[in-house]
Amino acid sequence: MNNVKTLFSIKDLENISGIKAHTIRIWEKRYKLLSPNRTETNIRWYNTKSLQKLLNITLLYNDGVKISKISNLSEEEIILESRSIVSEKAVQNLFINEMKIAMLNFDHTLFESSYQKLKEVLSFNDIYVSYFLPFLHEIGLLWQTDTINPAQEHFITSLIKQKILVNTEKVQGVAPTRHDNRFVLFLPENEIHELGLNYTHYEIIKSGYSSIYLGQSIPINCLKPFLGYQDKITFITYFTVEPTSEKIQDYLNEFDNKIISKCDGELWVLGRKINQIDDILLPENIKFLKVPEIIETIQKNSVQLV
């Protein structure tokens, strides 16, 4: 883990906190809220403790507390004040901040304590949709700006995956009660990002349907055994990095020709790749869905288009 990031530039702090670098510099100079280290060439560097302090300051600032008042608080008071905020948005921001710190520090204990606090008052569905999903979105932005290390991303997503699997196991022992549809979940060839697919699997089972989970990197031809099923089949997949944008149309056409046209079925496609394209001609029984909509879609068994 020698390459794990423990020192951060002011640009990193901007990416993680959402506070502009210019504003951070003003807070340092005018209010002495942070004391960065500097390189021999006078470039600012911050440690994890400084980052955590900035996240707590940001939480209070976004909740309407004036920065002049925050500057008069001790570090301990800043922590206590940030944890005393009870508005729904502030609680979400606090959780996301704690997830960021847990990720950066490989802190399983902080992740677990934050999760358990939510679990006391919320269902797992609410936790995933209202807390994990926004956090995962921020992880994507931090990854794109090279602010976090792959090890940190893998650590935190593995912990989230564990929670999905634990909750899936709780509902998996109950026999399906709905038989008007059967779901087959898979990722395209060379696609390995399965967190969203894991959660979709959980929601399908919880809704009383049969769900066949195939997982990562499944070639289209490997789905042909399902063509002999008499039941209606809905295939569900996620496009996160594969197929590439220029190959999506070819992929959908191939899937339609080889699978959908030969059975009573549909393909539902989710994932961030579908938000990057606007000129796709969708075959009749292939639908693009947004992630929050799939829960209602599964429960109602009716598709809402993106």
C-alpha positions as CSV (number, residue, x, y, z in Angstrom):
1,M,0.0,0.0,0.0
2,N,2.9,2.3,-0.5
3,N,1.0,4.2,-3.2
4,V,-2.0,4.9,-1.0
5,K,-2.8,8.6,-1.0
6,T,-2.4,10.2,2.5
7,L,-1.3,13.7,1.4
8,F,-3.6,16.0,-0.6
9,S,-3.2,19.0,-2.8
10,I,-5.6,22.0,-2.5
11,K,-7.2,20.7,-5.8
12,D,-7.8,17.4,-4.1
13,L,-9.5,19.2,-1.2
14,E,-11.7,21.0,-3.7
15,N,-12.7,17.8,-5.4
16,I,-13.5,16.0,-2.2
17,S,-15.2,18.8,-0.3
18,G,-16.9,20.7,-3.1
19,I,-15.4,24.0,-1.8
20,K,-13.5,25.9,-4.4
21,A,-9.7,26.2,-3.9
22,H,-9.9,30.0,-3.9
23,T,-12.4,29.8,-1.0
24,I,-10.2,27.4,0.9
25,R,-7.3,29.8,0.6
26,I,-9.5,32.7,1.9
27,W,-10.5,30.6,4.9
28,E,-6.9,29.8,5.6
29,K,-5.7,33.4,5.4
30,R,-8.6,35.2,7.0
31,Y,-9.9,32.7,9.5
32,K,-6.9,30.4,10.1
33,L,-9.1,27.3,9.7
34,L,-6.4,25.2,8.1
35,S,-2.7,25.1,8.4
36,P,-1.2,23.3,5.3
37,N,2.3,22.0,5.0
38,R,4.3,23.4,2.1
39,T,6.9,22.0,-0.2
40,E,10.2,23.7,-0.9
41,T,8.5,25.4,-3.8
42,N,5.7,26.7,-1.6
43,I,3.0,24.3,-2.8
44,R,0.3,23.5,-0.2
45,W,-0.1,19.9,1.0
46,Y,-2.7,18.7,3.5
47,N,-2.9,15.5,5.5
48,T,-6.0,13.4,6.2
49,K,-6.7,15.2,9.5
50,S,-6.9,18.5,7.7
51,L,-9.2,17.0,5.1
52,Q,-11.5,15.6,7.8
53,K,-11.6,19.1,9.5
54,L,-12.5,20.7,6.2
55,L,-15.3,18.2,5.6
56,N,-16.8,19.0,9.0
57,I,-16.5,22.7,8.3
58,T,-18.2,22.3,4.9
59,L,-21.0,20.4,6.6
60,L,-21.7,23.3,9.0
61,Y,-21.2,26.0,6.3
62,N,-23.6,24.3,3.9
63,D,-26.2,24.1,6.7
64,G,-26.1,27.9,7.1
65,V,-23.5,28.4,9.8
66,K,-21.4,31.5,9.1
67,I,-17.8,30.8,8.5
68,S,-16.9,33.6,11.0
69,K,-18.7,31.6,13.7
70,I,-17.1,28.3,12.7
71,S,-13.7,29.9,13.0
72,N,-14.3,30.6,16.7
73,L,-14.9,26.9,17.4
74,S,-12.3,24.5,18.5
75,E,-11.7,21.4,16.5
76,E,-13.6,19.3,19.0
77,E,-16.5,21.8,18.9
78,I,-16.6,21.6,15.1
79,I,-16.9,17.9,15.2
80,L,-19.7,18.0,17.8
81,E,-21.6,20.7,16.0
82,S,-21.4,18.8,12.7
83,R,-22.8,15.7,14.3
84,S,-25.6,17.6,16.0
85,I,-27.2,18.7,12.6
86,V,-30.4,16.8,12.1
87,S,-31.8,18.0,8.8
88,E,-32.2,15.2,6.2
89,K,-29.7,16.7,3.7
90,A,-27.2,17.4,6.5
91,V,-27.4,13.8,7.7
92,Q,-26.8,12.6,4.1
93,N,-23.8,14.9,3.8
94,L,-22.4,13.8,7.2
95,F,-22.7,10.1,6.1
96,I,-21.0,10.8,2.8
97,N,-18.2,12.7,4.5
98,E,-17.7,9.8,7.0
99,M,-17.7,7.4,4.0
100,K,-15.0,9.5,2.4
101,I,-12.8,9.5,5.5
102,A,-13.4,5.7,6.0
103,M,-12.4,5.1,2.4
104,L,-9.2,7.3,2.6
105,N,-8.1,5.8,5.9
106,F,-9.2,2.2,5.2
107,D,-11.3,2.5,8.4
108,H,-13.8,-0.4,8.6
109,T,-14.9,0.7,12.1
110,L,-16.0,4.1,10.9
111,F,-17.9,2.6,7.9
112,E,-19.7,0.2,10.2
113,S,-20.6,2.7,12.9
114,S,-22.0,5.1,10.2
115,Y,-24.0,2.3,8.6
116,Q,-25.4,1.1,11.9
117,K,-26.7,4.6,12.8
118,L,-28.7,4.7,9.6
119,K,-29.8,1.1,10.0
120,E,-31.5,2.0,13.3
121,V,-34.0,4.3,11.5
122,L,-34.0,3.4,7.8
123,S,-34.6,0.3,5.7
124,F,-31.8,-1.1,3.6
125,N,-33.6,0.1,0.5
126,D,-33.6,3.7,1.8
127,I,-29.9,3.5,2.9
128,Y,-28.8,2.3,-0.5
129,V,-30.9,4.7,-2.6
130,S,-30.5,7.8,-0.5
131,Y,-27.0,7.3,0.9
132,F,-24.9,4.7,-0.9
133,L,-26.0,5.8,-4.4
134,P,-25.0,9.5,-3.9
135,F,-21.8,8.4,-2.3
136,L,-21.0,6.1,-5.2
137,H,-21.6,8.9,-7.6
138,E,-19.1,11.0,-5.7
139,I,-16.6,8.2,-5.8
140,G,-16.9,8.2,-9.6
141,L,-16.1,11.9,-9.7
142,L,-13.1,11.4,-7.4
143,W,-11.9,8.6,-9.6
144,Q,-12.2,10.7,-12.7
145,T,-10.1,13.5,-11.2
146,D,-7.4,11.1,-9.9
147,T,-8.1,12.2,-6.3
148,I,-8.4,8.6,-4.9
149,N,-6.3,5.5,-5.3
150,P,-7.8,2.3,-6.7
151,A,-7.1,0.5,-3.4
152,Q,-9.3,3.0,-1.6
153,E,-12.1,2.7,-4.1
154,H,-12.0,-1.1,-3.9
155,F,-12.0,-1.1,-0.1
156,I,-15.1,1.0,0.3
157,T,-17.1,-0.6,-2.6
158,S,-16.3,-4.1,-1.1
159,L,-17.8,-3.0,2.2
160,I,-20.9,-1.8,0.5
161,K,-21.1,-5.0,-1.5
162,Q,-20.9,-7.0,1.8
163,K,-24.0,-5.1,3.0
164,I,-25.9,-5.9,-0.2
165,L,-25.0,-9.6,0.0
166,V,-26.0,-9.8,3.7
167,N,-29.4,-8.3,3.0
168,T,-29.8,-10.5,-0.1
169,E,-29.2,-13.6,2.0
170,K,-32.0,-12.5,4.4
171,V,-34.6,-12.6,1.7
172,Q,-33.2,-15.4,-0.4
173,G,-34.6,-18.2,1.7
174,V,-38.2,-17.4,0.8
175,A,-39.7,-19.1,-2.3
176,P,-40.7,-16.8,-5.2
177,T,-44.4,-15.7,-4.9
178,R,-44.6,-14.0,-8.3
179,H,-44.4,-16.1,-11.4
180,D,-45.3,-13.8,-14.2
181,N,-41.7,-12.9,-14.9
182,R,-38.2,-14.4,-14.4
183,F,-35.1,-12.3,-14.3
184,V,-31.6,-13.1,-15.5
185,L,-28.9,-10.7,-14.4
186,F,-25.5,-10.5,-16.1
187,L,-22.7,-8.1,-17.1
188,P,-21.4,-7.8,-20.7
189,E,-18.2,-9.3,-21.7
190,N,-15.2,-7.6,-20.0
191,E,-17.5,-5.7,-17.6
192,I,-16.6,-6.3,-14.0
193,H,-18.4,-3.6,-12.1
194,E,-21.3,-5.5,-10.5
195,L,-22.3,-3.4,-7.4
196,G,-25.4,-2.1,-9.1
197,L,-26.3,-5.6,-10.4
198,N,-25.9,-7.0,-6.9
199,Y,-28.4,-4.5,-5.5
200,T,-30.9,-5.1,-8.4
201,H,-30.7,-8.8,-7.6
202,Y,-31.6,-8.1,-4.0
203,E,-34.6,-5.9,-5.0
204,I,-35.9,-8.6,-7.4
205,I,-35.8,-11.3,-4.8
206,K,-37.4,-9.0,-2.2
207,S,-40.2,-8.3,-4.6
208,G,-41.0,-12.0,-4.8
209,Y,-39.6,-12.9,-8.2
210,S,-37.1,-15.5,-9.3
211,S,-33.7,-14.0,-10.0
212,I,-30.9,-15.9,-11.8
213,Y,-27.6,-14.1,-11.1
214,L,-24.8,-14.8,-13.6
215,G,-22.4,-12.0,-12.7
216,Q,-19.4,-10.6,-14.6
217,S,-18.3,-10.8,-18.2
218,I,-21.0,-13.0,-19.8
219,P,-20.8,-13.3,-23.6
220,I,-24.1,-13.0,-25.4
221,N,-23.9,-16.6,-26.8
222,C,-23.7,-17.9,-23.2
223,L,-27.3,-16.7,-22.6
224,K,-28.8,-19.0,-25.3
225,P,-29.8,-21.8,-22.8
226,F,-32.5,-19.4,-21.5
227,L,-34.2,-19.5,-24.9
228,G,-35.9,-22.8,-24.0
229,Y,-37.7,-21.3,-21.0
230,Q,-41.5,-21.1,-21.4
231,D,-41.8,-18.2,-18.9
232,K,-41.3,-14.6,-19.8
233,I,-37.7,-13.6,-19.2
234,T,-36.3,-10.2,-18.5
235,F,-32.6,-9.8,-18.9
236,I,-30.9,-7.1,-16.8
237,T,-27.4,-5.7,-17.4
238,Y,-25.3,-2.7,-16.5
239,F,-23.1,-0.7,-18.9
240,T,-20.4,0.9,-16.7
241,V,-17.3,0.7,-18.9
242,E,-18.3,-2.0,-21.4
243,P,-19.4,-2.0,-24.2
244,T,-17.6,1.1,-25.3
245,S,-19.9,3.9,-26.5
246,E,-19.2,3.3,-30.2
247,K,-20.0,-0.4,-29.8
248,I,-23.3,-0.1,-27.8
249,Q,-25.5,0.0,-30.8
250,D,-23.9,-3.1,-32.3
251,Y,-24.2,-4.9,-28.9
252,L,-27.9,-4.1,-28.6
253,N,-28.6,-5.2,-32.2
254,E,-26.7,-8.5,-31.6
255,F,-28.5,-9.1,-28.3
256,D,-31.8,-8.5,-30.0
257,N,-31.1,-10.8,-33.0
258,K,-29.6,-13.7,-30.9
259,I,-31.7,-13.6,-27.7
260,I,-34.7,-11.3,-27.6
261,S,-36.1,-12.1,-31.0
262,K,-36.0,-15.8,-30.1
263,C,-37.9,-15.8,-26.8
264,D,-40.6,-14.0,-24.9
265,G,-38.3,-11.5,-23.3
266,E,-36.9,-8.1,-22.8
267,L,-33.5,-6.5,-22.0
268,W,-33.3,-3.7,-19.4
269,V,-30.0,-1.8,-19.5
270,L,-28.8,0.4,-16.6
271,G,-25.5,2.1,-15.8
272,R,-23.7,5.4,-16.5
273,K,-22.8,4.5,-20.1
274,I,-26.4,5.0,-21.2
275,N,-26.2,8.6,-20.0
276,Q,-23.4,9.3,-22.4
277,I,-25.3,8.5,-25.6
278,D,-28.3,10.0,-27.2
279,D,-28.4,8.6,-30.7
280,I,-29.1,4.9,-30.0
281,L,-31.9,3.2,-31.9
282,L,-33.4,0.8,-29.3
283,P,-35.0,-2.4,-30.5
284,E,-38.6,-2.8,-29.4
285,N,-38.0,-4.9,-26.3
286,I,-34.8,-3.3,-25.1
287,K,-35.2,-0.5,-22.5
288,F,-32.8,2.0,-20.8
289,L,-33.6,2.6,-17.2
290,K,-32.4,5.0,-14.5
291,V,-31.1,3.3,-11.4
292,P,-33.7,4.8,-8.9
293,E,-36.6,3.8,-11.2
294,I,-35.8,0.1,-11.3
295,I,-37.2,-0.6,-7.9
296,E,-40.6,0.7,-8.8
297,T,-40.3,-0.9,-12.3
298,I,-39.7,-4.3,-10.8
299,Q,-42.5,-4.0,-8.3
300,K,-45.0,-2.8,-10.9
301,N,-43.5,-4.9,-13.7
302,S,-43.9,-2.0,-16.0
303,V,-41.0,-0.2,-17.7
304,Q,-40.4,3.6,-17.5
305,L,-38.2,4.9,-20.3
306,V,-35.2,7.2,-19.5
